[in-house]
Amino acid sequence: MSVIENSKLTVVGAGSVGSSTAYAALIRGSARHVALYDIATERAEAEVLDLAHGTQFTGTSDIIGGSDLSVVEGSHVVVITAGAKQNPGQTRIELAGTNANIMKSMMPQLLEVAPNAIYVIVTNPCDVLTVLAQEATGLPPERIFASGTVLDTSRLRWLLGQRAGVSTSSVHAYIVGEHGDTEFPLWSRATIGTVPILDWQAEGHPRMSVDELDEIAVDVRDAAYKVIQGKGATNYAIGLSSARIVEAILGDEHAVMPVSPVLDDFHGVSGVALSVPSIVSASGAVPIRETTFDAHELELFHRSADALREVADALR
């Protein structure tokens, strides 16, 4: 496939995450046309109006939206953010029941008006919801996947860049597994430039210890809780990371990103959506099977899979 011309992105859900995703997509020029759909008519129309007022300053993209499903028609990518939000002290998994019901009723409707779109699920718990949505729609797994740990990976790279005294873009490290409490970094493959993470040192930035890396991993895992406690929701960074995923699809970039498709015998894991480095293009997301884990990481990966499988089974 190739770059999608006259591209259309629809964001489903006009809450803080959905509106931030649409805003980021407009500013970055992620798609030629942006639509925002929500069953709450007044909220959707107000958000679209607010965004439209700024399109003089955002380049060639335009925006439409509302509560009529027709706004979704012709979408190349549909980003789903609709659902109950995560409250302070609440885990993503605790959201599962409410949002699973929303997803099951909504997906057939969306598929009817946008049958050829690629679907990116951001609503939490995104990994579990992706499994349920893929089963409900019968879409091939490359065409329906979660935003996964793209944001968590960005958080990790930012913290490591701060600690190592380098730009975030010079840090090559991934968070994999669940987008949630069982996620973990692939430390065995993490580098700064070409230097293994534990070997990096620079003036004013001594080598990091294993204990320090463990602390950074915990900070990444718990980052959302801290933001939610302080302001009620995470929205800017997830909006930006979602827009970035959209660009990789619409631009047919074949970019490597830790998104979360339903896996099929990936290091022994099947039928569960987990974030692993994947090639994201106009065809969707395809896991990179050559990704390697050390023995401890493989154990953590299977533990993450078991935790999510248990939740998905309870919701079927």
N, C-alpha and C positions, 0 to 999 in steps of 0.2 A: 504494500500500500504506500501511499505518499501523503504529503501534507494536505490536510483537508481545507479546501477553499470555501469561502463564505460560511465559515464554521458557526455552529450554534451550541451554546452551553445553556442548560437549564439547571438552576439550583432549586431543589425542592425543600421548602422550609424557610420562612422569612424571619426566624428568630435571630439571635445575636451571631450564631455561627454562619447561618445561611446568608445573612445580609453582609457579613464580613467577607465571605467567599465571593459574593457578587461584586462587592467593592474592590477587593483585591484583583479580581479578573478584569474589571474595567480599567483600573489603573495600570495593570501590567499588559493590557491588550491581549489577554489569554485567548479570547474568541472574538470573532467579528460581531456576533449577536449574543447577548446575554438575556436570559429570561429568569424571572423569580416567581415560583409558584407556591402558594400556601392556601389552605382551606379558609384561613382567617382573612376574609376579603379586605377589610379596612386596613389591617396591618400590612398585607402584601402591597396594596396600592400606595400606601404611605411610604413604604421603603423604596418602591420603584420611583415614585415622584422625587424623593430626596436624592436618589442616585442619578436620576435623569437630569436634575438641575445642575449637576456637575460635569455632564458629558462634554461641555466645551473644552474641558481641561484634561480629558482622558483619551484623546486620539480618535480613532475611527469606530470604536465600538458603540453600539446602542443597546438600550435596555427596555424590555417590556415586562409585564407580569400581571398577576392577579390570581383569582381563585377558580378560574375556568381552566379545565385540563387542556384546552386547545392551545394554551401558551407553551405547552411542552412539545407540541408537534414539530417534527423536523429536527429534533435535537440530535447532535452527534455524540454529546456526552451529557449524562444526567448525574449530578452530584446530589446525593440525598443527605440532608441534615435534619429532616423533620423528626420530631419525637420529644418525649419528656426530657428535660435537661437534668444534668447531674447536680445534686444538691450538696452543700457542704457536709463532709463526713460520709457521703454515700459512694460506694464503689461503682465502677462501670457495670459490673456483673449484676448488682442489685437493680439496675435499670432494665434488665433484660426482659422481664415479663411484659411490662407496659409497652416497650418499644417493639417487641416481637409481634405483638398484635397489630400495631400500627403498620409495620412493614408488610405483614401478610395480606392486609386488606389493600394496601396502596400499590404494591408491585404489579399486580395484574392490570390495574388501571393505567399505570405509566407505560407498561409494555405495549398496551393496545395503541397508544398514540405515538410512541417512540420505539418501534420494534427493532430498529437497527442500531440503537444507541449503545454506547458502553456506559455501564453503571458503576459509579464510585460511591460506596457507602461510608459516610462519615458519622452518622448517628451511632451513639454508643449503646451497648458494647458492640463495636463495629465488626469484630471478628465473628461473633456468634450470629449476628444479624445477617452477615454475608452468607454463611452456610444455609440458614433458613431461607433467605431470598433466592439463592441459587437453586435450592431444591424445589421451591415453589414455582419458579419460572422455567426451569429446565435450560436456562442459558448456559452456554459453555463457560467454564470457570474463568477463562481469560477475559470474558466480557462483563463480568460482575465481580468486583473485588473491593476490599476496604482500603481506606487511606492508610490504615495500619500504623506503622511506626515511622512514617516519614517525618512527622512532627517530633516524635521522641528522639529520632536520630539527629534532627536539627538542634534540639536541646542539648544532646550529648556533645555534638561538635562545638557548640557555642561555649559550653563549660570547659571543654578540653582546650579550646583556643585561648580562653581567658587564662587558664592555668599555665599553658605552655608558652604564652607570649607570641602567638601566631594568629593569622586570620582564620576565621571559621572555615573558609573554603580550602585551607591547607590541611585540614584534619580529615582523615579518611577512616571512619569508624561507623559501625552500624549497631542500632538496637534491633533485635529480632524477637520473634515469638508473639505473644499476646500484646495487644495495645492495652496494657493494664498491669496488674500487680505481679504477673509472672514473667514479664519481659526481662531481657538481659542483653548486655553488650557482647558483641563478638570480639572480645579483647585479643584473642589469638591472631586476628587478622587486622587489628587496628594499627595505623601508622600516622605519623605526622610527616608530610612529604613522603619520603621513602623509608623513614626511620621507624622501627618498631616502637610502640607507645612507651614501653618501659625503658627504652634506651635514649629517649629524647631528653636533651638538656640544652639550655641556652643561658646566656648571661642574665642573672636574676631569676632564672627559672630552673631549679635543680631537678634531677630525675624524680619521677613520680613512683611511689611505692604501690604494691598491690592493695594495701589497705586504703590508700588514698583513692585509687581507682574504684574500689568497692563503694566508697562514700559518694563519689561522683555518680555512680550507677543508681544509688538510692535517691540522690537529689533529682535525677532525671525521672525516675519512676514516680516520685511523689510531687513533681512540679505542678501538675494539674491541680492537685488538692490544695496546694498553697495559693495558686491563682484564684481558684474558686472560693476559698475561704475569704480572700481579700476583696474580690470584686464580683463574685456571684457566678462567673462563667469564664471559660477560656474562649476567645474568639479571634483575635488578630492573627496569631501565629497559625492556628488551624485554617483560617481563611487563606492565608498566604500559601501554606503548604498544599492545600486543596487546589488552588489556582495553578500551582507549579505542576501538579499531577496532570491537570487538564491540558496544560501546554505540551507536556510530553506526549499525550495522546494525539492532540490535534496537529501537532508539528511532526508526528511520526518520528520522534527523536531516537527511539531505541535507547532511552535513558535507563540507567540502573538505579532503581529506587526500591526501598523496603516496604512495598505494599503487601496487602494480605488477600491473596486468592485462595480458593479451596484447593488444598494440596492433594496430589495423587502419588503415593509412595515416594514422598520427598524425605529421604533419610528415615524411611520406615513409617512416616506419618501420612495418613489418608483420611479424607472426609472431614477435615478440620481446616478452617481458614486461619493461617498464621502468617505473620510478616517475615518474608525472606527476601534477599536481594532478587529482584525480578527485572526483566526487560520490559519497559513500558513504551508502547508505540500505538499506531493507529489500529492495530489488531487487538489491543488490550494489554494484559499483563501476563508474562510467562516466567515462572520461577527459573532461576539459574541453578541447574542441578549440580553443577560443578562446585557450588559453595561448600566449603569444608568447615567442620567443627572439631574442636578438640574433645576429648572424652567427657570432660565436665560440662562443656557447652551442649553436647549432644544429650546428656542427661537432663539438663535444664530445658532443652527444646521439647523433649518428650513429656516432661512434667507440665509444661505450658499447654501442650496438646491435650493431655489427659484432663486438665482443669477445664478447658473450653468444651471438650467433648461432653463432659458431665453436665455442663449448663445447657448445651444444645439439646441433649437427650431429654432433659427435664422440660424443655419447651415444645417438644414435638407433639 
